[in-house]
Amino acid sequence: MSPEMARWADELHLASQGGPTVSAWPGLSLPEAYAVAARNHARRVAEGDAPLGRKIGHTNPANWPAQGLSAPSWGWLYRARTWTDAPLPSGERWREPKVELELVLRLGAPPAPGAPLEAWARCVDAVALGLEFVDRPYAAWGGSVADSVAAGGVHAGLWMGPVRTSTPALARAWGDLRANLQVGEASSQGSSAAVLGHPLAAVAALQSLLAQQGAAPLQAGEWITTGALAPALPYRPGAPISALIEGPGFRLSV
């Protein structure tokens, strides 16, 4: 990483903490973006923001040709930015936040690389409905995938509903999920088709991507957000939110 990009990475870190916005790095590549994200992740950890797990982004293959992708993206989740069964965050320092409806899974122990979905169904030991809040450190929304990756997936925080014990039978049904998100008067609908057809397929793709990058592998106890089940909606702090994820024998709501 050049000294100039390192300085830009430092500015991006401060912008993600509520400091002044930055301009996107011209022509930023995905490998460069992940290097910037790794640098700022190490800085967050050094500052005491402990990692909780991973977030998966860009999970809808229908969008990949336009995005120049052949796999989803990923970033880190942090304990200081995660709220479990608590009031929604105030978002007072956020600039132009949006909220996404996610399925959040806890790994008991990840299976061997290349394992079938049935193995993943056995390794997930807990599940919760998640609302991921994203915010821009840039002057405006609308950057590239690399811009998002460099900024940690523009992750601002994760709100989790009550945690439910998972079983293999429960996890198998996640290939037929329906989702609805409402924020104030706005609403969006989606399904598990938006997360590689099955949330466990998204987690398996994450495992492969981490191995390709030589990044830290998934560990037991990590929480994973599997990607937006319904399109993101603008969030105005204080606006009422209702969300539903349901499938055969499965229902999570808030």
N, C-alpha and C positions, 0 to 999 in steps of 0.2 A: 504494500500500500504506500503510495507516495505521501510525502509530508503534507501536500495540499489536500489530498483526500482524507488524511487523518484529521486535519483541522476541521474539515467539513463534517466528518463523523462526530467530532466533539460538539460542534454546533447543533447537529441533528439530535444528539443526546439531550442537550439542554432544551431544545425546542420540544422534545417529547416529554420533558418534565414541566412544561408550562412557560418556557422562555420564549424569546422572539422566534418567529417562523423563519425557515430557511428556504432557499431556492433549491430545486432538484438538481442533482449532479448531471450535467449534460452527457447523454449517451451511456448512462450507467448500465453495466451488464449484470446479469444475475450472479455470477461468481463474485464480482465486486460488491454487490449488494449484500450477499451472505457474509463476506468478510467484514463489511461495516457493521452488520448486525451482530456478529460474533464479538467484535471489539466493544460495542456498546453493551452487550450482554455481560461481558467480563466486568465492565465498569459498574453496571447495576449491582452485580453480585458483590463486588468490592465495597459498594456503598451500603450493603446490608439487605438488598431486595432479593430474598432467597427464591430460587426457581421452584415452581410447583409442578410443572409439566410442560406440554407443548400445545400449540394451536395450529390447526391445519387451515390453510386458505386456498382459494382458487380450486375448489373441488368439483366444479361443474365442467366435465369434458366438452360439453357443447360450446363453451367459451374459449377453449384452449387455442384453436387456430388463430383467432383474432388477437389473443394475448401472447402468442409465440411460445406456448407451453406444451410440454408433453407429460407433465406430472404436476401435482399440486405444489403449493409452497408451504413453508412452516415458520414458526417463530416460538418464542418462549412465553410461558405463563409465569406469574410471580405471586407469591403469597401476599405481599403488601397491596396488590391490586386485585385481590379476589375476595369477594364477600359471599359468605355461605349462609343462606336462609336468614338474611338480614334486610334492613330497609334498602331500597335502591340508592345508589350513590347520588350525591347532589350534583356532581359534574360542574361545579362552579368555575373550575379553572379550564374547562374544555372550551374549544373554539367553536366547532361546528360538528358536534357528535352525531353519530349514527348508532343504531343498535341492531344486532343480528341475533336470530334465534338458533341456538345450537343444542346438540346432544353432547353431554359431557360424560366421559367414561373414565373409570379408574382401573388401571392395570394391576392384576394380581401378580402376574409374571408373564412377560411377552414370550410368545412361542419362537421357535427357530425361524430364521429368514425363509421366506417362500412357503410358509405354512398355509394351509387352506383356511377359509373363513371359519370352519367348524372349530379349529384350534383357537382362533381368536375369540370365538363365542365362549370357550371354556376359560379364557384367561382374564376376562373382564369381570371384576367382582362388585362393582357399584356403578350406578348411573344417576344422572340428575339432569334436569332442564337447565340450560344456561342462557343467559343474555350477555353477549359480548358487546361491550361498548368500544367503538373505535373513534379516533379523532385525528385530525391532520396536523402534522408539524410543519407542513408546507403552506405556501400562501393560499392555495386553493385545492379542492379535490380534483381528481382527474389525471393523476400521474400514471406511470407505467407500473407493471408488476414489480420490477426491480426497485422502483421508488418505495413501494409498499414494504417489500422485504427488508430493505435497508432500515426502515423505521420500525422494525419489529412487528410487521403486519399492521402498523398504525394502531396497535393494541393500547387501549386506555384502561380497561378493567374488565373483569368477569364477575357477574352476579350469578350465583348458583342457588337453585331451589333445594328443597329437602332431598337428601341423598337416599336412594333406594337400592337395596341389594339386587344384584343382577344374577341371572342364571343362564345357562346355555340356551334353554328353550326360549327365554325372554329375548336374548340377544339375536337369535335366528329371525325373530319377527321384525327386526328393525329394517329389513329390506322392503317393507310395505308401510312405511310411516307417512302420515300426513301432518302438515304443520300449518299453523296460523299464528300470525303476529299482528297485534294491534297496538299502536302508539297514538294516543289521543284519537283523532278522527281517521287517521291513516291506517291502512291494513295491507298485509301481503300474505300470500299463501304459497306453499311449496310442498316438497316431499323428499323422501330419501333418494330419489333420482338425482337430486342436486348435489349429493355427496357420493359420487362415483357409484350410485345405485344402491349402496349399502354403507352405513357408517363404518362397519368393520373393514370394508374394502379401502376406505380412506385411511384408516389406521395402518393397514398393511402397506399401503403405498407410502405412508410416512416412514415406516421402518426401512423400506427399500431406498428411499431418498436419502435418509440419514447415512446409510451404509455407503451409498455412492459418493457422498460428500466427505466421508470420514468424520462425521460429526458424532457427538456423544450419543450412544444408542439408548433406546427406551429402557427404562428401569421399572421394577416393581414399585407400585405406589404412586406412579405418575398419573396426573389427570390429563386427559386429552380432549380438546374440543374438536369435533369432527367436521367442521365447516358449516356454513349457513344453510339451514334447511329451507328458509324462505328469504326473499330479497330484503336487504337492510332498509331500515326506515330512519328518517331524521328523528333525533331525540331532543326534546326540549326538557331540561331539568324540571321535574315536578309533574310532567305529563303522565297520565295514567297509562300503564302497560298491562295488557293481558296476552298470554301466550299459551299455545296448546301444541303438544306433540302426541300423536296417538297412532296405534296400529293394532293388529290382532292381539288381544290380551294385554295391551300396554297403553298407558295413558299418563302423561305428565302435564300439569297445567299450573298457571300462576295467574 
